[in-house]
Amino acid sequence: MSKRTTIDAKGAFCPGPLMELIAALKLVEVGDEIEVLSTDKGTVTDTPEWVNKVGHEMVETVEHDGYWSVVVRKAK
Amino acid sequence: MAGQPLFILLCSAEHEKIQMAAMLASVAAVSDRPVTLFVSMGALPVFQKGLSPDEAYKGGSFSKILRDKGAPDAITLFGQGKMLGEMTVLACSMALDVLGWELEDLTEDLFDEPGGLTKFLNDAEDGQLVTL
């Protein structure tokens, strides 16, 4: 059964949240999801670009009060 | 499938340029682009083993903002790119010679080997070259 891990990268600047996401993806199983909480607006546009480039799956991006939740599923 | 290789020639001691090189290198490396970083001239002493960020980075007003705001440390970013992607880091053999340094004098676990400019340029014919 897939699981979701949340990383709180609020306050980190580019490319910190992306690097934290990638490091976390290395540690989980295919099908698992990583949720990154980020105050860096670039995370919202850069993460889908990276996901598309390397072949994972975007699950969702949700805007909260002052930060975003970006969820990626490990696909390979 | 691996993307176009990225070659970065880092010569400047300016913090802002080193930060940009670190961002380019780390993001490209984790995006399936093999990265080769060639560090020479004034950039090499920035990587002297044992320096604190305040001692290592010399920059202008934006350098102060980067440090005050807690932007990711450039040398740490290079290390993350190397750990999470495909990155080769070369220390210019000429710069090492004039400094009288060996690889052991540089940031631990970052540099792969001393490198010559001729091979770097030949290899870079197959990719994209960025100079900072």
N, CA and C atoms of all chains as a GROMACS GRO file, in nm:
protein
  624
    1MET      N    1   0.085  -0.119   0.000
    1MET     CA    2   0.000   0.000   0.000
    1MET      C    3   0.088   0.124   0.000
    2SER      N    4   0.053   0.221  -0.085
    2SER     CA    5   0.137   0.340  -0.095
    2SER      C    6   0.118   0.429   0.027
    3LYS      N    7   0.221   0.505   0.055
    3LYS     CA    8   0.213   0.596   0.168
    3LYS      C    9   0.259   0.735   0.127
    4ARG      N   10   0.223   0.833   0.207
    4ARG     CA   11   0.261   0.972   0.179
    4ARG      C   12   0.350   1.023   0.292
    5THR      N   13   0.461   1.084   0.252
    5THR     CA   14   0.553   1.145   0.349
    5THR      C   15   0.553   1.295   0.327
    6THR      N   16   0.543   1.371   0.433
    6THR     CA   17   0.541   1.517   0.421
    6THR      C   18   0.674   1.576   0.466
    7ILE      N   19   0.726   1.666   0.381
    7ILE     CA   20   0.849   1.738   0.413
    7ILE      C   21   0.816   1.885   0.430
    8ASP      N   22   0.850   1.940   0.542
    8ASP     CA   23   0.825   2.082   0.565
    8ASP      C   24   0.949   2.162   0.523
    9ALA      N   25   0.942   2.219   0.404
    9ALA     CA   26   1.055   2.299   0.353
    9ALA      C   27   1.019   2.447   0.354
   10LYS      N   28   0.924   2.484   0.436
   10LYS     CA   29   0.885   2.625   0.442
   10LYS      C   30   1.005   2.707   0.490
   11GLY      N   31   1.029   2.819   0.425
   11GLY     CA   32   1.142   2.905   0.462
   11GLY      C   33   1.267   2.876   0.381
   12ALA      N   34   1.270   2.763   0.310
   12ALA     CA   35   1.388   2.730   0.228
   12ALA      C   36   1.376   2.797   0.092
   13PHE      N   37   1.489   2.841   0.040
   13PHE     CA   38   1.490   2.909  -0.089
   13PHE      C   39   1.532   2.812  -0.199
   14CYS      N   40   1.495   2.847  -0.322
   14CYS     CA   41   1.529   2.769  -0.440
   14CYS      C   42   1.680   2.741  -0.445
   15PRO      N   43   1.723   2.622  -0.478
   15PRO     CA   44   1.644   2.503  -0.509
   15PRO      C   45   1.626   2.410  -0.389
   16GLY      N   46   1.627   2.466  -0.269
   16GLY     CA   47   1.619   2.383  -0.148
   16GLY      C   48   1.501   2.288  -0.145
   17PRO      N   49   1.377   2.338  -0.166
   17PRO     CA   50   1.262   2.246  -0.159
   17PRO      C   51   1.270   2.133  -0.262
   18LEU      N   52   1.316   2.167  -0.384
   18LEU     CA   53   1.328   2.064  -0.487
   18LEU      C   54   1.431   1.959  -0.447
   19MET      N   55   1.543   2.004  -0.393
   19MET     CA   56   1.646   1.908  -0.354
   19MET      C   57   1.596   1.819  -0.240
   20GLU      N   58   1.519   1.875  -0.150
   20GLU     CA   59   1.464   1.794  -0.040
   20GLU      C   60   1.365   1.691  -0.094
   21LEU      N   61   1.284   1.734  -0.191
   21LEU     CA   62   1.189   1.642  -0.255
   21LEU      C   63   1.263   1.525  -0.319
   22ILE      N   64   1.368   1.557  -0.394
   22ILE     CA   65   1.441   1.454  -0.468
   22ILE      C   66   1.510   1.358  -0.371
   23ALA      N   67   1.568   1.414  -0.266
   23ALA     CA   68   1.633   1.326  -0.167
   23ALA      C   69   1.530   1.233  -0.104
   24ALA      N   70   1.412   1.285  -0.077
   24ALA     CA   71   1.308   1.202  -0.014
   24ALA      C   72   1.258   1.094  -0.110
   25LEU      N   73   1.246   1.128  -0.238
   25LEU     CA   74   1.198   1.031  -0.337
   25LEU      C   75   1.292   0.911  -0.348
   26LYS      N   76   1.420   0.937  -0.326
   26LYS     CA   77   1.518   0.827  -0.335
   26LYS      C   78   1.491   0.721  -0.228
   27LEU      N   79   1.428   0.763  -0.119
   27LEU     CA   80   1.416   0.674  -0.004
   27LEU      C   81   1.284   0.597   0.003
   28VAL      N   82   1.189   0.630  -0.086
   28VAL     CA   83   1.059   0.565  -0.077
   28VAL      C   84   1.039   0.468  -0.194
   29GLU      N   85   0.928   0.392  -0.186
   29GLU     CA   86   0.900   0.292  -0.288
   29GLU      C   87   0.821   0.354  -0.404
   30VAL      N   88   0.828   0.287  -0.520
   30VAL     CA   89   0.747   0.329  -0.634
   30VAL      C   90   0.599   0.326  -0.592
   31GLY      N   91   0.528   0.433  -0.625
   31GLY     CA   92   0.386   0.444  -0.587
   31GLY      C   93   0.366   0.530  -0.463
   32ASP      N   94   0.470   0.546  -0.384
   32ASP     CA   95   0.461   0.632  -0.265
   32ASP      C   96   0.460   0.779  -0.307
   33GLU      N   97   0.409   0.863  -0.218
   33GLU     CA   98   0.398   1.005  -0.248
   33GLU      C   99   0.479   1.089  -0.149
   34ILE      N  100   0.536   1.196  -0.202
   34ILE     CA  101   0.605   1.294  -0.118
   34ILE      C  102   0.530   1.426  -0.128
   35GLU      N  103   0.495   1.481  -0.015
   35GLU     CA  104   0.432   1.613  -0.011
   35GLU      C  105   0.536   1.712   0.041
   36VAL      N  106   0.560   1.818  -0.036
   36VAL     CA  107   0.655   1.922   0.006
   36VAL      C  108   0.576   2.047   0.041
   37LEU      N  109   0.597   2.098   0.159
   37LEU     CA  110   0.536   2.225   0.199
   37LEU      C  111   0.641   2.332   0.176
   38SER      N  112   0.607   2.434   0.095
   38SER     CA  113   0.708   2.533   0.055
   38SER      C  114   0.650   2.673   0.052
   39THR      N  115   0.730   2.768   0.097
   39THR     CA  116   0.693   2.909   0.084
   39THR      C  117   0.758   2.971  -0.040
   40ASP      N  118   0.839   2.894  -0.109
   40ASP     CA  119   0.909   2.940  -0.229
   40ASP      C  120   0.818   2.922  -0.350
   41LYS      N  121   0.771   3.032  -0.407
   41LYS     CA  122   0.674   3.022  -0.517
   41LYS      C  123   0.729   2.945  -0.636
   42GLY      N  124   0.862   2.952  -0.655
   42GLY     CA  125   0.922   2.879  -0.766
   42GLY      C  126   0.898   2.729  -0.758
   43THR      N  127   0.877   2.679  -0.638
   43THR     CA  128   0.851   2.536  -0.621
   43THR      C  129   0.727   2.494  -0.700
   44VAL      N  130   0.629   2.584  -0.708
   44VAL     CA  131   0.502   2.552  -0.773
   44VAL      C  132   0.521   2.530  -0.923
   45THR      N  133   0.611   2.605  -0.984
   45THR     CA  134   0.633   2.589  -1.128
   45THR      C  135   0.749   2.494  -1.158
   46ASP      N  136   0.849   2.496  -1.073
   46ASP     CA  137   0.968   2.414  -1.101
   46ASP      C  138   0.943   2.265  -1.077
   47THR      N  139   0.863   2.233  -0.977
   47THR     CA  140   0.843   2.091  -0.945
   47THR      C  141   0.776   2.017  -1.061
   48PRO      N  142   0.665   2.069  -1.119
   48PRO     CA  143   0.607   1.997  -1.233
   48PRO      C  144   0.704   1.984  -1.351
   49GLU      N  145   0.786   2.087  -1.372
   49GLU     CA  146   0.886   2.078  -1.479
   49GLU      C  147   0.981   1.962  -1.453
   50TRP      N  148   1.029   1.954  -1.330
   50TRP     CA  149   1.124   1.847  -1.296
   50TRP      C  150   1.057   1.710  -1.306
   51VAL      N  151   0.936   1.702  -1.254
   51VAL     CA  152   0.862   1.574  -1.255
   51VAL      C  153   0.842   1.527  -1.399
   52ASN      N  154   0.804   1.620  -1.485
   52ASN     CA  155   0.782   1.587  -1.626
   52ASN      C  156   0.912   1.543  -1.693
   53LYS      N  157   1.022   1.608  -1.655
   53LYS     CA  158   1.151   1.577  -1.716
   53LYS      C  159   1.200   1.438  -1.679
   54VAL      N  160   1.184   1.401  -1.555
   54VAL     CA  161   1.245   1.276  -1.510
   54VAL      C  162   1.147   1.160  -1.502
   55GLY      N  163   1.017   1.187  -1.522
   55GLY     CA  164   0.923   1.077  -1.535
   55GLY      C  165   0.853   1.031  -1.408
   56HIS      N  166   0.836   1.120  -1.311
   56HIS     CA  167   0.748   1.087  -1.198
   56HIS      C  168   0.609   1.143  -1.228
   57GLU      N  169   0.521   1.149  -1.127
   57GLU     CA  170   0.384   1.197  -1.151
   57GLU      C  171   0.348   1.307  -1.053
   58MET      N  172   0.291   1.414  -1.106
   58MET     CA  173   0.236   1.518  -1.019
   58MET      C  174   0.101   1.472  -0.967
   59VAL      N  175   0.079   1.487  -0.840
   59VAL     CA  176  -0.051   1.449  -0.782
   59VAL      C  177  -0.138   1.574  -0.767
   60GLU      N  178  -0.084   1.674  -0.698
   60GLU     CA  179  -0.161   1.797  -0.682
   60GLU      C  180  -0.073   1.909  -0.627
   61THR      N  181  -0.120   2.031  -0.648
   61THR     CA  182  -0.060   2.149  -0.587
   61THR      C  183  -0.172   2.228  -0.521
   62VAL      N  184  -0.159   2.252  -0.393
   62VAL     CA  185  -0.265   2.321  -0.319
   62VAL      C  186  -0.205   2.444  -0.252
   63GLU      N  187  -0.269   2.559  -0.272
   63GLU     CA  188  -0.223   2.681  -0.207
   63GLU      C  189  -0.289   2.694  -0.071
   64HIS      N  190  -0.207   2.715   0.029
   64HIS     CA  191  -0.256   2.740   0.165
   64HIS      C  192  -0.227   2.885   0.200
   65ASP      N  193  -0.247   2.919   0.325
   65ASP     CA  194  -0.224   3.056   0.367
   65ASP      C  195  -0.073   3.081   0.383
   66GLY      N  196  -0.010   3.132   0.276
   66GLY     CA  197   0.132   3.165   0.284
   66GLY      C  198   0.227   3.056   0.243
   67TYR      N  199   0.176   2.944   0.202
   67TYR     CA  200   0.264   2.837   0.154
   67TYR      C  201   0.187   2.744   0.060
   68TRP      N  202   0.261   2.658  -0.010
   68TRP     CA  203   0.200   2.563  -0.103
   68TRP      C  204   0.231   2.420  -0.058
   69SER      N  205   0.139   2.334  -0.091
   69SER     CA  206   0.160   2.190  -0.074
   69SER      C  207   0.171   2.130  -0.213
   70VAL      N  208   0.284   2.068  -0.242
   70VAL     CA  209   0.308   2.009  -0.373
   70VAL      C  210   0.331   1.859  -0.352
   71VAL      N  211   0.248   1.778  -0.419
   71VAL     CA  212   0.255   1.633  -0.396
   71VAL      C  213   0.300   1.562  -0.525
   72VAL      N  214   0.398   1.477  -0.510
   72VAL     CA  215   0.455   1.402  -0.623
   72VAL      C  216   0.452   1.253  -0.590
   73ARG      N  217   0.415   1.173  -0.692
   73ARG     CA  218   0.417   1.027  -0.675
   73ARG      C  219   0.538   0.970  -0.746
   74LYS      N  220   0.609   0.883  -0.676
   74LYS     CA  221   0.727   0.818  -0.736
   74LYS      C  222   0.678   0.715  -0.838
   75ALA      N  223   0.724   0.730  -0.963
   75ALA     CA  224   0.672   0.645  -1.070
   75ALA      C  225   0.773   0.545  -1.124
   76LYS      N  226   0.896   0.552  -1.075
   76LYS     CA  227   0.996   0.459  -1.131
   76LYS      C  228   1.107   0.434  -1.031
   77MET      N  229   1.615   0.872  -2.029
   77MET     CA  230   1.728   0.903  -2.116
   77MET      C  231   1.798   1.029  -2.066
   78ALA      N  232   1.930   1.023  -2.060
   78ALA     CA  233   2.005   1.139  -2.010
   78ALA      C  234   1.993   1.257  -2.107
   79GLY      N  235   1.983   1.378  -2.051
   79GLY     CA  236   1.974   1.498  -2.133
   79GLY      C  237   2.112   1.544  -2.176
   80GLN      N  238   2.115   1.660  -2.240
   80GLN     CA  239   2.241   1.714  -2.290
   80GLN      C  240   2.335   1.743  -2.173
   81PRO      N  241   2.458   1.697  -2.180
   81PRO     CA  242   2.553   1.724  -2.070
   81PRO      C  243   2.573   1.874  -2.052
   82LEU      N  244   2.591   1.912  -1.927
   82LEU     CA  245   2.616   2.052  -1.893
   82LEU      C  246   2.758   2.066  -1.838
   83PHE      N  247   2.833   2.159  -1.894
   83PHE     CA  248   2.970   2.184  -1.851
   83PHE      C  249   2.975   2.324  -1.792
   84ILE      N  250   3.024   2.334  -1.671
   84ILE     CA  251   3.030   2.464  -1.604
   84ILE      C  252   3.176   2.498  -1.576
   85LEU      N  253   3.218   2.612  -1.629
   85LEU     CA  254   3.353   2.662  -1.605
   85LEU      C  255   3.340   2.771  -1.499
   86LEU      N  256   3.385   2.741  -1.379
   86LEU     CA  257   3.369   2.835  -1.267
   86LEU      C  258   3.504   2.897  -1.234
   87CYS      N  259   3.515   3.027  -1.260
   87CYS     CA  260   3.643   3.097  -1.241
   87CYS      C  261   3.634   3.208  -1.136
   88SER      N  262   3.515   3.254  -1.108
   88SER     CA  263   3.498   3.372  -1.025
   88SER      C  264   3.495   3.337  -0.876
   89ALA      N  265   3.551   3.428  -0.798
   89ALA     CA  266   3.543   3.413  -0.652
   89ALA      C  267   3.417   3.480  -0.595
   90GLU      N  268   3.340   3.544  -0.683
   90GLU     CA  269   3.220   3.615  -0.635
   90GLU      C  270   3.114   3.517  -0.587
   91HIS      N  271   3.065   3.543  -0.469
   91HIS     CA  272   2.964   3.456  -0.410
   91HIS      C  273   2.844   3.438  -0.502
   92GLU      N  274   2.797   3.549  -0.560
   92GLU     CA  275   2.676   3.541  -0.643
   92GLU      C  276   2.696   3.444  -0.761
   93LYS      N  277   2.814   3.449  -0.822
   93LYS     CA  278   2.839   3.361  -0.937
   93LYS      C  279   2.855   3.216  -0.892
   94ILE      N  280   2.918   3.197  -0.777
   94ILE     CA  281   2.934   3.061  -0.726
   94ILE      C  282   2.797   3.003  -0.687
   95GLN      N  283   2.712   3.088  -0.631
   95GLN     CA  284   2.576   3.044  -0.596
   95GLN      C  285   2.500   3.002  -0.722
   96MET      N  286   2.512   3.084  -0.828
   96MET     CA  287   2.442   3.052  -0.953
   96MET      C  288   2.495   2.922  -1.011
   97ALA      N  289   2.626   2.904  -1.006
   97ALA     CA  290   2.686   2.780  -1.057
   97ALA      C  291   2.634   2.660  -0.978
   98ALA      N  292   2.622   2.676  -0.847
   98ALA     CA  293   2.575   2.566  -0.762
   98ALA      C  294   2.429   2.533  -0.792
   99MET      N  295   2.348   2.636  -0.815
   99MET     CA  296   2.207   2.611  -0.848
   99MET      C  297   2.196   2.541  -0.982
  100LEU      N  298   2.270   2.591  -1.082
  100LEU     CA  299   2.267   2.528  -1.215
  100LEU      C  300   2.313   2.383  -1.207
  101ALA      N  301   2.426   2.363  -1.141
  101ALA     CA  302   2.485   2.229  -1.136
  101ALA      C  303   2.394   2.131  -1.065
  102SER      N  304   2.340   2.171  -0.951
  102SER     CA  305   2.261   2.076  -0.872
  102SER      C  306   2.129   2.044  -0.940
  103VAL      N  307   2.062   2.146  -0.994
  103VAL     CA  308   1.933   2.120  -1.059
  103VAL      C  309   1.953   2.039  -1.187
  104ALA      N  310   2.055   2.071  -1.265
  104ALA     CA  311   2.080   1.993  -1.387
  104ALA      C  312   2.113   1.848  -1.352
  105ALA      N  313   2.195   1.829  -1.251
  105ALA     CA  314   2.236   1.692  -1.215
  105ALA      C  315   2.117   1.606  -1.173
  106VAL      N  316   2.023   1.666  -1.102
  106VAL     CA  317   1.907   1.587  -1.057
  106VAL      C  318   1.799   1.580  -1.164
  107SER      N  319   1.823   1.647  -1.278
  107SER     CA  320   1.727   1.644  -1.388
  107SER      C  321   1.781   1.558  -1.503
  108ASP      N  322   1.859   1.460  -1.468
  108ASP     CA  323   1.912   1.364  -1.566
  108ASP      C  324   2.006   1.427  -1.668
  109ARG      N  325   2.073   1.537  -1.629
  109ARG     CA  326   2.174   1.593  -1.718
  109ARG      C  327   2.310   1.573  -1.651
  110PRO      N  328   2.398   1.497  -1.713
  110PRO     CA  329   2.532   1.481  -1.655
  110PRO      C  330   2.603   1.617  -1.649
  111VAL      N  331   2.661   1.647  -1.536
  111VAL     CA  332   2.725   1.777  -1.515
  111VAL      C  333   2.874   1.759  -1.491
  112THR      N  334   2.954   1.842  -1.557
  112THR     CA  335   3.097   1.848  -1.525
  112THR      C  336   3.128   1.991  -1.483
  113LEU      N  337   3.180   2.005  -1.363
  113LEU     CA  338   3.215   2.136  -1.309
  113LEU      C  339   3.367   2.146  -1.305
  114PHE      N  340   3.420   2.251  -1.369
  114PHE     CA  341   3.564   2.272  -1.374
  114PHE      C  342   3.592   2.400  -1.295
  115VAL      N  343   3.662   2.388  -1.184
  115VAL     CA  344   3.684   2.502  -1.095
  115VAL      C  345   3.828   2.551  -1.111
  116SER      N  346   3.840   2.681  -1.143
  116SER     CA  347   3.974   2.735  -1.168
  116SER      C  348   3.985   2.878  -1.115
  117MET      N  349   4.102   2.934  -1.135
  117MET     CA  350   4.131   3.075  -1.100
  117MET      C  351   4.082   3.109  -0.959
  118GLY      N  352   4.022   3.227  -0.947
  118GLY     CA  353   3.984   3.274  -0.814
  118GLY      C  354   3.876   3.192  -0.746
  119ALA      N  355   3.809   3.106  -0.823
  119ALA     CA  356   3.704   3.024  -0.760
  119ALA      C  357   3.764   2.913  -0.674
  120LEU      N  358   3.884   2.868  -0.709
  120LEU     CA  359   3.937   2.751  -0.638
  120LEU      C  360   3.961   2.776  -0.488
  121PRO      N  361   4.019   2.891  -0.450
  121PRO     CA  362   4.042   2.913  -0.307
  121PRO      C  363   3.914   2.917  -0.223
  122VAL      N  364   3.799   2.942  -0.288
  122VAL     CA  365   3.672   2.939  -0.215
  122VAL      C  366   3.648   2.800  -0.156
  123PHE      N  367   3.704   2.700  -0.223
  123PHE     CA  368   3.680   2.562  -0.182
  123PHE      C  369   3.791   2.510  -0.089
  124GLN      N  370   3.871   2.601  -0.036
  124GLN     CA  371   3.977   2.557   0.056
  124GLN      C  372   3.915   2.490   0.178
  125LYS      N  373   3.967   2.375   0.210
  125LYS     CA  374   3.912   2.298   0.323
  125LYS      C  375   3.916   2.379   0.452
  126GLY      N  376   3.808   2.374   0.527
  126GLY     CA  377   3.806   2.433   0.661
  126GLY      C  378   3.758   2.577   0.667
  127LEU      N  379   3.730   2.640   0.553
  127LEU     CA  380   3.683   2.778   0.557
  127LEU      C  381   3.536   2.784   0.599
  128SER      N  382   3.502   2.884   0.679
  128SER     CA  383   3.362   2.909   0.710
  128SER      C  384   3.300   2.983   0.592
  129PRO      N  385   3.165   2.984   0.580
  129PRO     CA  386   3.104   3.059   0.469
  129PRO      C  387   3.147   3.205   0.467
  130ASP      N  388   3.161   3.266   0.582
  130ASP     CA  389   3.203   3.407   0.586
  130ASP      C  390   3.344   3.425   0.530
  131GLU      N  391   3.429   3.327   0.554
  131GLU     CA  392   3.566   3.335   0.502
  131GLU      C  393   3.571   3.301   0.353
  132ALA      N  394   3.484   3.209   0.311
  132ALA     CA  395   3.493   3.158   0.174
  132ALA      C  396   3.433   3.253   0.072
  133TYR      N  397   3.316   3.308   0.106
  133TYR     CA  398   3.241   3.381   0.003
  133TYR      C  399   3.269   3.530   0.008
  134LYS      N  400   3.312   3.583  -0.104
  134LYS     CA  401   3.331   3.727  -0.119
  134LYS      C  402   3.233   3.776  -0.224
  135GLY      N  403   3.151   3.872  -0.188
  135GLY     CA  404   3.053   3.917  -0.285
  135GLY      C  405   3.005   4.057  -0.258
  136GLY      N  406   2.904   4.096  -0.332
  136GLY     CA  407   2.848   4.229  -0.319
  136GLY      C  408   2.725   4.228  -0.230
  137SER      N  409   2.636   4.323  -0.257
  137SER     CA  410   2.519   4.337  -0.171
  137SER      C  411   2.429   4.215  -0.178
  138PHE      N  412   2.426   4.149  -0.294
  138PHE     CA  413   2.337   4.032  -0.303
  138PHE      C  414   2.392   3.914  -0.224
  139SER      N  415   2.522   3.909  -0.211
  139SER     CA  416   2.582   3.804  -0.129
  139SER      C  417   2.534   3.816   0.016
  140LYS      N  418   2.528   3.940   0.062
  140LYS     CA  419   2.482   3.964   0.200
  140LYS      C  420   2.336   3.919   0.215
  141ILE      N  421   2.255   3.949   0.114
  141ILE     CA  422   2.114   3.909   0.120
  141ILE      C  423   2.104   3.756   0.123
  142LEU      N  424   2.184   3.691   0.038
  142LEU     CA  425   2.180   3.544   0.034
  142LEU      C  426   2.210   3.485   0.171
  143ARG      N  427   2.311   3.542   0.236
  143ARG     CA  428   2.350   3.488   0.367
  143ARG      C  429   2.252   3.526   0.476
  144ASP      N  430   2.205   3.651   0.472
  144ASP     CA  431   2.111   3.696   0.574
  144ASP      C  432   1.979   3.618   0.568
  145LYS      N  433   1.937   3.585   0.445
  145LYS     CA  434   1.808   3.516   0.428
  145LYS      C  435   1.821   3.364   0.443
  146GLY      N  436   1.944   3.316   0.450
  146GLY     CA  437   1.962   3.172   0.467
  146GLY      C  438   1.941   3.093   0.340
  147ALA      N  439   1.981   3.150   0.226
  147ALA     CA  440   1.975   3.072   0.101
  147ALA      C  441   2.065   2.949   0.114
  148PRO      N  442   2.033   2.843   0.040
  148PRO     CA  443   2.115   2.722   0.051
  148PRO      C  444   2.262   2.752   0.027
  149ASP      N  445   2.348   2.695   0.108
  149ASP     CA  446   2.492   2.717   0.092
  149ASP      C  447   2.540   2.657  -0.040
  150ALA      N  448   2.619   2.733  -0.115
  150ALA     CA  449   2.659   2.690  -0.249
  150ALA      C  450   2.737   2.559  -0.246
  151ILE      N  451   2.831   2.548  -0.154
  151ILE     CA  452   2.914   2.427  -0.152
  151ILE      C  453   2.829   2.306  -0.111
  152THR      N  454   2.734   2.327  -0.022
  152THR     CA  455   2.641   2.220   0.014
  152THR      C  456   2.558   2.178  -0.107
  153LEU      N  457   2.514   2.278  -0.185
  153LEU     CA  458   2.434   2.247  -0.305
  153LEU      C  459   2.513   2.164  -0.406
  154PHE      N  460   2.639   2.200  -0.426
  154PHE     CA  461   2.722   2.117  -0.515
  154PHE      C  462   2.725   1.973  -0.464
  155GLY      N  463   2.741   1.958  -0.336
  155GLY     CA  464   2.746   1.824  -0.277
  155GLY      C  465   2.615   1.748  -0.294
  156GLN      N  466   2.503   1.819  -0.279
  156GLN     CA  467   2.373   1.754  -0.298
  156GLN      C  468   2.356   1.709  -0.442
  157GLY      N  469   2.397   1.795  -0.536
  157GLY     CA  470   2.386   1.759  -0.677
  157GLY      C  471   2.469   1.635  -0.708
  158LYS      N  472   2.585   1.629  -0.648
  158LYS     CA  473   2.675   1.516  -0.670
  158LYS      C  474   2.617   1.387  -0.610
  159MET      N  475   2.554   1.402  -0.495
  159MET     CA  476   2.498   1.286  -0.425
  159MET      C  477   2.372   1.234  -0.495
  160LEU      N  478   2.290   1.326  -0.545
  160LEU     CA  479   2.159   1.288  -0.598
  160LEU      C  480   2.157   1.272  -0.749
  161GLY      N  481   2.260   1.320  -0.817
  161GLY     CA  482   2.263   1.312  -0.963
  161GLY      C  483   2.400   1.272  -1.012
  162GLU      N  484   2.425   1.299  -1.140
  162GLU     CA  485   2.553   1.263  -1.199
  162GLU      C  486   2.636   1.390  -1.216
  163MET      N  487   2.735   1.406  -1.132
  163MET     CA  488   2.818   1.528  -1.138
  163MET      C  489   2.964   1.494  -1.114
  164THR      N  490   3.048   1.545  -1.202
  164THR     CA  491   3.192   1.530  -1.186
  164THR      C  492   3.250   1.667  -1.156
  165VAL      N  493   3.330   1.675  -1.052
  165VAL     CA  494   3.389   1.804  -1.014
  165VAL      C  495   3.540   1.795  -1.030
  166LEU      N  496   3.592   1.886  -1.112
  166LEU     CA  497   3.735   1.886  -1.142
  166LEU      C  498   3.800   2.013  -1.086
  167ALA      N  499   3.915   1.997  -1.027
  167ALA     CA  500   3.994   2.113  -0.984
  167ALA      C  501   4.100   2.138  -1.090
  168CYS      N  502   4.102   2.258  -1.144
  168CYS     CA  503   4.198   2.293  -1.249
  168CYS      C  504   4.340   2.262  -1.202
  169SER      N  505   4.410   2.180  -1.279
  169SER     CA  506   4.543   2.138  -1.235
  169SER      C  507   4.641   2.256  -1.235
  170MET      N  508   4.621   2.350  -1.327
  170MET     CA  509   4.708   2.468  -1.328
  170MET      C  510   4.688   2.551  -1.201
  171ALA      N  511   4.561   2.573  -1.165
  171ALA     CA  512   4.532   2.653  -1.045
  171ALA      C  513   4.587   2.584  -0.919
  172LEU      N  514   4.574   2.451  -0.916
  172LEU     CA  515   4.632   2.377  -0.802
  172LEU      C  516   4.783   2.398  -0.797
  173ASP      N  517   4.846   2.392  -0.914
  173ASP     CA  518   4.992   2.407  -0.921
  173ASP      C  519   5.037   2.543  -0.869
  174VAL      N  520   4.971   2.650  -0.916
  174VAL     CA  521   5.018   2.783  -0.875
  174VAL      C  522   4.990   2.809  -0.727
  175LEU      N  523   4.888   2.742  -0.673
  175LEU     CA  524   4.860   2.758  -0.530
  175LEU      C  525   4.950   2.666  -0.446
  176GLY      N  526   5.008   2.567  -0.512
  176GLY     CA  527   5.088   2.468  -0.439
  176GLY      C  528   5.000   2.374  -0.357
  177TRP      N  529   4.880   2.351  -0.408
  177TRP     CA  530   4.782   2.270  -0.335
  177TRP      C  531   4.764   2.133  -0.401
  178GLU      N  532   4.711   2.041  -0.322
  178GLU     CA  533   4.667   1.910  -0.370
  178GLU      C  534   4.515   1.903  -0.349
  179LEU      N  535   4.453   1.798  -0.403
  179LEU     CA  536   4.308   1.782  -0.382
  179LEU      C  537   4.272   1.779  -0.234
  180GLU      N  538   4.364   1.729  -0.154
  180GLU     CA  539   4.338   1.718  -0.010
  180GLU      C  540   4.321   1.853   0.057
  181ASP      N  541   4.363   1.960  -0.010
  181ASP     CA  542   4.348   2.095   0.047
  181ASP      C  543   4.209   2.152   0.021
  182LEU      N  544   4.128   2.079  -0.055
  182LEU     CA  545   3.997   2.130  -0.096
  182LEU      C  546   3.884   2.061  -0.018
  183THR      N  547   3.765   2.118  -0.030
  183THR     CA  548   3.646   2.064   0.036
  183THR      C  549   3.641   1.912   0.021
  184GLU      N  550   3.621   1.845   0.132
  184GLU     CA  551   3.624   1.699   0.134
  184GLU      C  552   3.507   1.639   0.056
  185ASP      N  553   3.532   1.531  -0.014
  185ASP     CA  554   3.429   1.453  -0.084
  185ASP      C  555   3.357   1.530  -0.195
  186LEU      N  556   3.417   1.635  -0.246
  186LEU     CA  557   3.350   1.710  -0.353
  186LEU      C  558   3.425   1.693  -0.486
  187PHE      N  559   3.555   1.707  -0.482
  187PHE     CA  560   3.634   1.704  -0.605
  187PHE      C  561   3.669   1.560  -0.642
  188ASP      N  562   3.652   1.528  -0.772
  188ASP     CA  563   3.683   1.392  -0.817
  188ASP      C  564   3.830   1.377  -0.849
  189GLU      N  565   3.886   1.478  -0.918
  189GLU     CA  566   4.026   1.469  -0.958
  189GLU      C  567   4.073   1.604  -1.010
  190PRO      N  568   4.205   1.622  -1.022
  190PRO     CA  569   4.255   1.739  -1.092
  190PRO      C  570   4.221   1.724  -1.240
  191GLY      N  571   4.194   1.834  -1.306
  191GLY     CA  572   4.157   1.826  -1.447
  191GLY      C  573   4.232   1.927  -1.531
  192GLY      N  574   4.255   1.891  -1.656
  192GLY     CA  575   4.319   1.982  -1.750
  192GLY      C  576   4.216   2.048  -1.840
  193LEU      N  577   4.249   2.168  -1.883
  193LEU     CA  578   4.154   2.246  -1.964
  193LEU      C  579   4.131   2.182  -2.100
  194THR      N  580   4.234   2.121  -2.156
  194THR     CA  581   4.220   2.063  -2.290
  194THR      C  582   4.115   1.954  -2.293
  195LYS      N  583   4.121   1.864  -2.196
  195LYS     CA  584   4.022   1.756  -2.192
  195LYS      C  585   3.883   1.812  -2.163
  196PHE      N  586   3.877   1.909  -2.072
  196PHE     CA  587   3.748   1.969  -2.039
  196PHE      C  588   3.684   2.030  -2.165
  197LEU      N  589   3.764   2.105  -2.241
  197LEU     CA  590   3.712   2.167  -2.363
  197LEU      C  591   3.669   2.063  -2.465
  198ASN      N  592   3.749   1.959  -2.480
  198ASN     CA  593   3.713   1.852  -2.575
  198ASN      C  594   3.581   1.787  -2.534
  199ASP      N  595   3.569   1.755  -2.405
  199ASP     CA  596   3.446   1.691  -2.357
  199ASP      C  597   3.326   1.784  -2.377
  200ALA      N  598   3.351   1.914  -2.356
  200ALA     CA  599   3.240   2.011  -2.362
  200ALA      C  600   3.186   2.030  -2.503
  201GLU      N  601   3.257   1.981  -2.603
  201GLU     CA  602   3.205   1.990  -2.740
  201GLU      C  603   3.074   1.914  -2.754
  202ASP      N  604   3.053   1.817  -2.666
  202ASP     CA  605   2.932   1.734  -2.675
  202ASP      C  606   2.817   1.787  -2.591
  203GLY      N  607   2.833   1.904  -2.530
  203GLY     CA  608   2.726   1.952  -2.443
  203GLY      C  609   2.714   2.102  -2.446
  204GLN      N  610   2.657   2.155  -2.339
  204GLN     CA  611   2.636   2.299  -2.326
  204GLN      C  612   2.736   2.351  -2.224
  205LEU      N  613   2.804   2.460  -2.259
  205LEU     CA  614   2.906   2.516  -2.171
  205LEU      C  615   2.859   2.650  -2.114
  206VAL      N  616   2.866   2.660  -1.983
  206VAL     CA  617   2.831   2.785  -1.914
  206VAL      C  618   2.954   2.830  -1.837
  207THR      N  619   2.989   2.957  -1.851
  207THR     CA  620   3.106   3.010  -1.781
  207THR      C  621   3.062   3.115  -1.678
  208LEU      N  622   3.111   3.099  -1.558
  208LEU     CA  623   3.078   3.194  -1.451
  208LEU      C  624   3.206   3.234  -1.379
   0.00000   0.00000   0.00000
